[in-house]
Amino acid sequence: MSGSILATVPVLASLDLDESRAFYTERLGFEVRLQVDDCLIVARDGAELHFWACTERHVAENTSCYVRCADSEALHREFQSRGLDLAPPALRAWGMKELYVIDPHGNLLKFGEPA
């Protein structure tokens, strides 16, 4: 019998866990599940993101995370209402409509839905 894979959980770099917590909760609508000295876990709509304390900005700036969503336009409106100035979702050559968000430390989040 084989095991089942239930989910993948991105682990992103954070230069300041308190700053990451504020951005992801206030701007993106996530809720904090756990924060300790060197780790932060946030969740929204069944999706989880983990953060580890990092001192090298270039690590975060070279990291991205793909988040499947149902309605990138609705997320764009919500994020804009929460104070983010973002380009609208765009249709990509690979058949996905995607909204890009870069967090304060340089992590790129791509929110995508089938076009």
DOTI-863035 format. One record per residue: z, y, x of N, C-alpha, C, CB in turn; chain; residue number from 1; residue in three letters. Coordinates in steps of 0.2 Angstrom, whole numbers. Last residue first. Glycine has a CB too. Layout:
N
   n_up  n_north  n_east  ca_up  ca_north  ca_east   c_up  c_north  c_east  cb_up  cb_north  cb_east  drenmar  vonu  torza
      Z        Y       X      Z         Y        X      Z        Y       X      Z         Y        X        A   NUM    ALA
...
end
This chain:
115
   n_up  n_north  n_east  ca_up  ca_north  ca_east   c_up  c_north  c_east  cb_up  cb_north  cb_east  drenmar  vonu  torza
    -83      149     -36    -87       154      -39    -91      152     -45    -92       157      -34        A   115    ALA
    -67      143     -34    -74       141      -35    -77      147     -38    -75       135      -38        A   114    PRO
    -56      154     -25    -57       150      -31    -65      149     -31    -55       154      -38        A   113    GLU
    -43      160     -14    -50       158      -16    -50      153     -22    -53       154      -10        A   112    GLY
    -36      170      -3    -35       167       -9    -42      166     -12    -31       172      -14        A   111    PHE
    -31      169      13    -37       169        9    -36      166       3    -43       166       13        A   110    LYS
    -21      179      24    -21       174       18    -27      175      15    -15       176       14        A   109    LEU
    -18      181      41    -23       182       36    -22      176      30    -30       181       39        A   108    LEU
     -5      189      50     -7       183       47    -12      184      41     -1       179       44        A   107    ASN
      0      201      54     -7       199       56     -9      192      53     -8       199       63        A   106    GLY
     12      206      50     12       203       57      5      201      59     17       198       57        A   105    HIS
     10      210      37     12       215       42     12      213      49     19       218       40        A   104    PRO
     -5      201      31      2       203       31      4      207      37      7       196       31        A   103    ASP
    -20      203      23    -17       202       30     -9      205      29    -21       206       35        A   102    ILE
    -29      195      11    -23       199       12    -21      198      19    -18       197        7        A   101    VAL
    -44      193       2    -41       193        9    -35      198       9    -46       194       14        A   100    TYR
    -51      183     -10    -47       189       -9    -44      188      -2    -43       191      -15        A    99    LEU
    -67      175     -14    -61       176      -10    -58      183     -10    -62       173       -3        A    98    GLU
    -75      163     -21    -74       170      -22    -67      171     -19    -74       172      -30        A    97    LYS
    -86      151     -13    -80       153      -16    -79      160     -17    -74       150      -11        A    96    MET
    -98      147      -8    -97       146      -15    -90      147     -17    -99       139      -16        A    95    GLY
   -101      150       5    -99       143        4    -97      142      -3    -93       142        9        A    94    TRP
   -103      164       5   -109       159        6   -107      152       4   -112       160       13        A    93    ALA
    -92      172      -7    -94       170        0   -100      165       0    -88       167        4        A    92    ARG
    -89      186     -16    -92       179      -16    -94      178      -9    -98       179      -21        A    91    LEU
    -73      194     -15    -80       194      -14    -83      187     -14    -82       197       -7        A    90    ALA
    -60      205     -22    -63       198      -20    -70      198     -20    -61       193      -26        A    89    PRO
    -59      221     -15    -59       217      -21    -62      210     -18    -64       219      -26        A    88    PRO
    -48      226      -3    -54       226       -5    -55      221     -11    -59       224        1        A    87    ALA
    -32      234      -6    -36       228       -4    -43      229      -7    -33       222       -7        A    86    LEU
    -17      240      -4    -24       243       -5    -28      238      -2    -24       250       -1        A    85    ASP
     -2      236     -13     -7       235       -8    -14      238      -9     -8       227       -7        A    84    LEU
      7      239     -24      6       244      -19      2      242     -13     13       245      -16        A    83    GLY
      6      231     -35     12       231      -31     12      235     -25     13       223      -29        A    82    ARG
     -6      233     -40     -1       236      -44      6      236     -40      0       233      -50        A    81    SER
    -13      225     -31    -14       232      -31     -8      236     -34    -21       234      -34        A    80    GLN
     -8      213     -35     -7       215      -28     -8      222     -28    -11       211      -23        A    79    PHE
    -15      212     -48     -7       212      -47     -5      215     -40     -5       205      -48        A    78    GLU
    -28      213     -45    -25       218      -49    -18      218     -48    -27       217      -56        A    77    ARG
    -29      201     -37    -31       208      -34    -28      213     -38    -39       209      -34        A    76    HIS
    -26      192     -47    -22       192      -41    -23      199     -38    -23       187      -36        A    75    LEU
    -37      193     -55    -31       195      -58    -26      196     -52    -28       189      -62        A    74    ALA
    -47      189     -46    -48       196      -49    -41      198     -51    -53       196      -54        A    73    GLU
    -44      176     -44    -43       180      -38    -44      188     -40    -49       179      -33        A    72    SER
    -38      164     -52    -41       170      -54    -40      175     -48    -39       172      -61        A    71    ASP
    -32      152     -47    -36       151      -53    -40      158     -54    -32       150      -58        A    70    ALA
    -33      148     -29    -30       151      -35    -35      150     -41    -29       159      -33        A    69    CYS
    -28      141     -13    -32       140      -19    -29      144     -25    -34       133      -21        A    68    ARG
    -27      149       2    -23       147       -4    -27      147     -10    -17       153       -5        A    67    VAL
    -27      146      19    -31       146       13    -26      144       7    -37       142       14        A    66    TYR
    -22      156      32    -20       151       27    -24      152      21    -12       152       25        A    65    CYS
    -22      159      50    -24       161       43    -22      155      39    -32       162       42        A    64    SER
    -20      168      66    -18       162       61    -20      164      54    -10       161       61        A    63    THR
    -19      177      75    -25       172       76    -23      166      71    -25       170       83        A    62    ASN
     -8      185      73    -15       188       72    -21      183      73    -16       194       77        A    61    GLU
      2      177      77      1       178       70     -6      181      69      6       183       67        A    60    ALA
      0      177      91      0       171       87     -2      172      80      7       167       88        A    59    VAL
      1      191      95     -6       188       95     -6      181      91     -8       187      102        A    58    HIS
     15      193      94     10       196       89      3      192      89      9       203       89        A    57    ARG
     28      184      98     21       185      101     16      187      95     18       180      105        A    56    GLU
     39      179      93     40       185       97     33      188      99     44       185      103        A    55    THR
     44      172      78     40       172       84     40      179      87     32       170       81        A    54    CYS
     51      161      66     52       167       70     48      167      77     60       168       72        A    53    ALA
     41      154      54     45       153       59     46      160      63     43       147       64        A    52    TRP
     39      151      36     38       156       42     43      154      47     39       163       40        A    51    PHE
     30      143      23     35       143       28     34      148      34     37       136       31        A    50    HIS
     26      143       6     24       146       13     30      146      17     21       153       13        A    49    LEU
     20      134      -8     26       136       -3     23      138       3     30       130       -2        A    48    GLU
     16      134     -25     14       135      -18     20      137     -14      8       139      -17        A    47    ALA
     21      135     -38     21       129      -35     18      128     -28     16       125      -39        A    46    GLY
     22      149     -40     17       145      -44     16      138     -41     11       149      -45        A    45    ASP
     28      152     -24     26       155      -30     21      150     -33     22       162      -28        A    44    ARG
     40      154     -11     36       150      -15     34      154     -21     40       144      -18        A    43    ALA
     46      154       6     45       157        0     40      153      -4     41       164        1        A    42    VAL
     57      152      20     53       148       15     52      153       8     56       141       14        A    41    ILE
     60      155      36     60       158       30     55      154      26     57       166       30        A    40    LEU
     70      154      51     66       151       46     66      154      40     67       143       46        A    39    CYS
     80      157      60     74       156       63     68      154      58     74       152       69        A    38    ASP
     92      159      52     91       163       58     84      163      60     95       161       63        A    37    ASP
     86      157      35     91       156       40     89      159      46     92       148       42        A    36    VAL
     82      156      18     81       160       24     87      159      29     81       168       23        A    35    GLN
     73      149       5     78       148       10     76      153      15     77       141       13        A    34    LEU
     65      154      -6     69       148       -7     74      147      -1     64       142       -6        A    33    ARG
     61      169     -13     64       166       -7     67      159      -9     69       171       -4        A    32    VAL
     45      170     -21     52       170      -22     55      167     -16     55       167      -28        A    31    GLU
     31      182     -22     34       175      -20     42      176     -21     32       173      -13        A    30    PHE
     23      194     -24     27       190      -30     30      183     -28     22       190      -35        A    29    GLY
     18      202     -14     14       196      -17     17      192     -22     12       192      -11        A    28    LEU
     27      213     -12     20       214      -13     16      208     -16     17       215       -6        A    27    ARG
     40      207     -12     38       213      -16     31      214     -17     41       219      -12        A    26    GLU
     39      195      -5     42       195      -12     40      201     -16     50       195      -11        A    25    THR
     32      197       6     30       192        2     33      192      -5     31       185        5        A    24    TYR
     39      208      12     32       209       10     30      203       5     27       208       16        A    23    PHE
     52      203      13     51       209        9     43      210       7     53       216       13        A    22    ALA
     50      193      22     53       192       16     51      197      11     60       191       16        A    21    ARG
     45      200      33     41       195       30     43      194      23     40       188       34        A    20    SER
     56      207      37     50       211       35     45      206      31     47       214       41        A    19    GLU
     65      196      40     67       201       35     61      205      32     72       206       37        A    18    ASP
     58      191      51     59       187       45     61      191      39     64       181       46        A    17    LEU
     47      196      61     53       199       59     54      196      52     53       207       58        A    16    ASP
     35      190      65     39       194       70     46      196      68     34       200       72        A    15    LEU
     31      174      60     34       180       58     37      184      64     39       179       52        A    14    SER
     18      162      58     22       166       62     25      172      59     18       167       69        A    13    ALA
     18      149      45     16       155       48     21      158      53     13       160       43        A    12    LEU
     14      134      39     19       137       43     17      143      47     23       132       48        A    11    VAL
      8      128      24      7       132       30     13      134      33      2       138       28        A    10    PRO
      9      112      18     13       118       18     11      122      24     21       117       17        A     9    VAL
      1      102       6      1       104       13      5      111      12     -6       105       16        A     8    THR
      6       88      -4      5        95       -3      4       96       4     10        99       -6        A     7    ALA
      6       73      -5      8        77      -11      6       85     -10     15        77      -12        A     6    LEU
     -1       59      -1      0        66        2      1       70      -4     -6        68        7        A     5    ILE
      5       43      -2      2        48       -5      4       55      -2      3        49      -13        A     4    SER
      3       27       7      7        33        5      2       38       2     11        36       10        A     3    GLY
     -4       11       2     -4        17        6      0       23       3    -11        20        7        A     2    SER
      0       -6       4      0         0        0      0        6       4      6         0       -5        A     1    MET
end
